[in-house]
């Protein structure tokens, strides 16, 4: 049979070991809680950074759409400007010839001025 003293010693040893395990588990729980808190803070920071980037991207896309719209109108305006320059030159040429007296109304060609 097992002696009472031996059982008491084993019990004390088990209780001491159990206390060490509890202490180790408590430390690990505190570390995990601190890590979770840190990770949650990082998630908040990353979400904020993502929102900033998404907002900047949305603004850039809107700016790009506005530039594209302006460019499409710009191409048309440039073509009209070139046509206007040609017409202005023709009108100036006609006026210059009229002023110099090169043409009379009767002999003016129908395709030009």
Backbone bond lengths (Angstrom), bond angles and torsions (degrees), N, CA, C in turn:
res aa  C-N    CA-C-N  psi(-1)  N-CA   C-N-CA  omega(-1)  CA-C   N-CA-C  phi
1 X - - - 1.423 - - 1.528 109.32 -
2 X 1.340 115.55 154.67 1.451 121.64 -177.79 1.512 108.31 -86.41
3 X 1.271 115.20 137.54 1.462 119.38 -178.98 1.523 110.34 -76.18
4 X 1.311 115.37 153.31 1.452 123.35 -179.93 1.529 109.30 -65.40
5 X 1.281 118.55 -38.71 1.459 122.21 179.83 1.517 111.16 -63.47
6 X 1.331 116.99 -39.78 1.459 120.92 179.38 1.526 110.16 -67.30
7 X 1.329 116.69 -41.58 1.468 120.73 177.80 1.520 110.62 -63.07
8 X 1.285 116.57 -40.14 1.463 120.69 179.76 1.532 109.93 -65.30
9 X 1.333 116.52 -40.86 1.467 119.82 178.46 1.530 110.47 -65.12
10 X 1.323 117.08 -43.27 1.467 120.83 178.37 1.530 110.23 -63.21
11 X 1.339 115.16 -39.99 1.456 119.30 179.36 1.525 110.03 -63.01
12 X 1.337 116.83 -45.85 1.462 120.61 178.73 1.540 110.78 -61.23
13 X 1.318 115.89 -42.03 1.464 120.14 179.58 1.530 110.45 -63.39
14 X 1.349 116.48 -43.04 1.467 120.66 179.04 1.532 111.52 -66.03
15 X 1.317 116.71 -41.55 1.467 120.71 179.00 1.531 109.54 -64.91
16 X 1.326 117.56 -41.02 1.466 120.91 178.14 1.528 110.15 -63.69
17 X 1.326 116.01 -44.11 1.459 120.72 178.17 1.523 110.47 -63.79
18 X 1.332 115.99 -41.70 1.460 121.16 177.72 1.533 110.09 -61.26
19 X 1.299 118.46 -40.90 1.460 123.34 177.42 1.522 111.50 -62.52
20 X 1.344 116.32 -41.06 1.470 120.50 178.26 1.535 110.44 -64.68
21 X 1.333 115.08 -42.00 1.475 119.74 178.89 1.519 109.63 -63.71
22 X 1.341 116.60 -42.72 1.461 119.77 178.40 1.525 111.18 -61.56
23 X 1.326 116.04 -42.86 1.466 120.50 178.94 1.528 109.96 -62.20
24 X 1.322 116.40 -46.30 1.468 120.99 179.72 1.535 110.18 -61.87
25 X 1.324 117.38 -41.60 1.477 120.78 178.52 1.529 110.80 -65.87
26 X 1.316 117.60 -39.49 1.463 121.28 178.52 1.527 110.73 -63.43
27 X 1.336 116.12 -42.95 1.467 120.62 178.09 1.530 109.70 -61.88
28 X 1.333 116.00 -45.55 1.464 119.93 -179.88 1.529 111.07 -63.65
29 X 1.323 117.05 -39.21 1.467 120.13 178.08 1.522 111.02 -63.71
30 X 1.335 117.16 -41.59 1.470 120.39 177.62 1.530 110.54 -64.37
31 X 1.326 116.36 -42.11 1.463 119.93 178.94 1.527 110.60 -63.64
32 X 1.320 115.56 -43.61 1.462 119.49 179.38 1.534 110.70 -64.89
33 X 1.321 117.24 -39.96 1.466 120.68 178.15 1.526 110.13 -63.01
34 X 1.337 116.92 -42.09 1.465 120.61 178.09 1.529 110.42 -64.85
35 X 1.326 116.18 -40.70 1.460 120.14 179.19 1.532 110.51 -66.09
36 X 1.312 116.96 -41.68 1.471 120.81 177.81 1.522 110.06 -61.68
37 X 1.330 116.80 -44.10 1.465 120.94 178.51 1.525 110.41 -60.96
38 X 1.324 116.69 -43.87 1.463 121.55 178.79 1.522 110.67 -63.22
39 X 1.329 117.01 -43.63 1.464 121.00 179.77 1.528 111.17 -66.13
40 X 1.316 117.18 -37.68 1.460 120.21 177.45 1.530 110.41 -64.69
41 X 1.317 116.77 -40.70 1.466 120.29 177.01 1.530 110.20 -63.80
42 X 1.327 116.29 -40.19 1.459 120.00 178.00 1.522 110.92 -64.33
43 X 1.314 117.49 -39.46 1.471 121.36 177.33 1.528 109.93 -59.89
44 X 1.331 116.73 -43.55 1.466 120.45 178.82 1.528 110.22 -61.88
45 X 1.342 116.80 -45.37 1.468 120.41 179.26 1.526 111.01 -62.31
46 X 1.330 116.52 -43.29 1.464 119.94 -179.19 1.530 111.43 -66.64
47 X 1.314 116.68 -38.13 1.466 119.72 177.04 1.523 110.31 -63.79
48 X 1.326 116.24 -42.14 1.472 120.01 178.21 1.524 110.14 -62.60
49 X 1.321 116.88 -43.85 1.470 120.71 178.90 1.526 110.16 -62.83
50 X 1.319 116.96 -39.44 1.459 121.06 178.56 1.528 110.96 -64.23
51 X 1.317 116.25 -42.08 1.464 120.05 178.78 1.521 110.04 -62.98
52 X 1.335 116.93 -42.26 1.466 120.54 178.42 1.523 109.87 -61.41
53 X 1.318 117.18 -45.26 1.469 120.53 -178.86 1.523 111.49 -67.03
54 X 1.331 116.58 -41.91 1.462 119.42 178.92 1.524 110.86 -63.79
55 X 1.317 116.45 -38.87 1.463 120.28 178.37 1.525 110.27 -65.35
56 X 1.327 116.39 -46.01 1.470 120.34 178.40 1.526 110.49 -60.72
57 X 1.325 116.76 -41.07 1.461 120.75 178.75 1.521 110.88 -64.82
58 X 1.323 117.18 -41.73 1.467 120.54 178.30 1.530 110.22 -62.50
59 X 1.338 116.57 -42.95 1.469 119.94 177.91 1.531 110.55 -62.84
60 X 1.322 116.34 -43.16 1.468 120.15 -179.75 1.526 110.58 -63.38
61 X 1.324 116.81 -40.85 1.469 119.95 178.00 1.523 111.10 -64.38
62 X 1.323 116.70 -40.73 1.467 120.28 177.86 1.527 110.28 -64.70
63 X 1.339 116.54 -42.84 1.466 119.83 176.35 1.526 110.66 -60.27
64 X 1.326 116.46 -41.49 1.464 120.84 179.76 1.523 110.54 -63.77
65 X 1.345 116.56 -42.85 1.471 119.65 177.97 1.535 110.43 -60.96
66 X 1.330 116.14 -41.98 1.459 119.57 179.50 1.533 111.06 -65.14
67 X 1.338 116.56 -41.22 1.464 120.18 177.72 1.523 111.18 -64.50
68 X 1.332 116.28 -42.64 1.465 119.72 178.36 1.522 110.73 -60.95
69 X 1.325 116.24 -42.93 1.466 120.02 178.56 1.526 110.25 -63.74
70 X 1.325 116.25 -42.13 1.463 119.92 179.36 1.528 110.97 -65.47
71 X 1.342 116.31 -38.45 1.459 119.45 -179.82 1.518 111.78 -67.07
72 X 1.330 116.69 -38.92 1.461 117.90 179.88 1.528 109.17 -64.15
73 X 1.310 118.30 -40.86 1.457 121.44 175.85 1.517 111.79 -69.29
74 X 1.325 116.30 -33.34 1.456 120.81 -179.78 1.530 110.67 -64.30
75 X 1.312 116.77 -41.28 1.472 119.83 179.62 1.529 110.20 -59.82
76 X 1.308 116.42 -44.34 1.469 121.29 179.17 1.536 109.97 -64.46
77 X 1.324 116.84 -44.63 1.462 120.25 179.99 1.528 111.25 -63.98
78 X 1.334 117.31 -37.77 1.464 120.26 178.68 1.524 110.75 -65.00
79 X 1.326 116.57 -41.85 1.468 120.47 178.24 1.528 110.01 -63.32
80 X 1.334 116.19 -44.34 1.462 119.62 177.82 1.530 110.88 -62.90
81 X 1.323 116.53 -38.12 1.461 120.80 178.73 1.535 110.61 -63.19
82 X 1.329 116.21 -42.66 1.473 119.43 178.22 1.526 110.74 -63.36
83 X 1.317 115.86 -42.64 1.463 119.41 178.91 1.523 110.53 -64.29
84 X 1.328 116.55 -39.52 1.449 120.76 178.77 1.523 110.95 -63.98
85 X 1.334 116.89 -40.83 1.461 120.28 178.10 1.524 110.94 -60.45
86 X 1.335 116.79 -41.74 1.464 120.60 178.76 1.522 109.70 -63.21
87 X 1.331 116.49 -44.83 1.463 120.15 180.00 1.527 111.48 -64.53
88 X 1.339 116.93 -41.03 1.463 120.58 178.30 1.520 109.92 -61.32
89 X 1.321 116.93 -42.99 1.465 120.17 178.64 1.523 111.05 -62.51
90 X 1.334 116.37 -40.94 1.463 119.68 178.72 1.527 110.66 -64.09
91 X 1.336 115.52 -44.76 1.467 119.22 -179.71 1.527 109.83 -63.86
92 X 1.333 117.17 -43.70 1.459 119.72 179.21 1.527 111.00 -62.17
93 X 1.326 114.96 -39.33 1.466 118.76 177.71 1.515 111.40 -63.66
94 X 1.314 116.35 -43.86 1.465 120.41 179.19 1.526 111.09 -63.84
95 X 1.329 116.43 -44.31 1.463 120.25 179.89 1.518 109.98 -63.72
96 X 1.314 117.24 -42.22 1.472 120.35 179.41 1.515 111.05 -61.52
97 X 1.330 116.40 -43.07 1.461 119.67 179.65 1.515 110.65 -66.36
98 X 1.309 117.31 -39.09 1.463 121.24 178.54 1.524 110.21 -62.91
99 X 1.332 113.75 -45.71 1.460 118.20 -177.85 1.512 110.10 -62.99
100 X 1.283 117.38 -39.88 1.473 120.60 -178.49 1.531 111.53 -74.64
101 X 1.271 115.76 -12.86 1.455 118.79 177.67 1.511 113.57 81.46
102 X 1.334 117.07 23.58 1.458 119.41 178.96 1.516 111.86 -70.25
103 X 1.287 117.02 -29.96 1.451 119.54 -177.05 1.518 109.66 -119.26
104 X 1.264 113.03 149.55 1.455 119.54 168.44 1.508 105.71 -111.42
105 X 1.319 118.44 157.75 1.455 118.95 -178.59 1.516 113.13 -56.13
106 X 1.289 119.51 -29.84 1.455 121.41 -176.82 1.515 111.96 -74.09
107 X 1.326 120.00 -35.63 1.456 119.83 -175.70 1.526 113.46 -103.61
108 X 1.302 118.71 17.77 1.460 122.17 177.98 1.524 108.75 -72.59
109 X 1.327 118.67 130.06 1.476 120.09 177.61 1.524 110.28 -67.38
110 X 1.290 116.81 144.84 1.471 121.11 -176.35 1.520 112.63 -76.43
111 X 1.350 118.46 -22.56 1.465 119.73 -176.97 1.511 113.36 -84.56
112 X 1.316 118.23 -16.82 1.479 118.88 -179.75 1.508 109.78 -105.08
113 X 1.283 118.24 -133.77 1.462 124.37 -172.92 1.490 108.85 -62.68
